[in-house]
Amino acid sequence: MASRGNRVLVPEAKEALNKFKLEAAHEVGTPLSEGYNGDLTSKQNGSVGGQMVKKMVQDYESKISK
């Protein structure tokens, strides 16, 4: 299976996604910064992704419950 990599489907959203990622990292206490973050552990990176998904689900649930 060929890897597609991480590609942004909507280029205009790239800046907003980066801001969202940095906010999620701050919320879980992960020292994520602009640029290289290869010194972070898988657990730290996973907590950022998990926080992002959690916030997206909460946002969706709040929209459908109205």
Secondary structure, DSSP 8 states (H G I E B T S, - for coil): -----S--SSGGGHHHHHHHHHHHHHHHT----SS--TTS-HHHHHHHHHHHHHHHHHHHHHHHT-
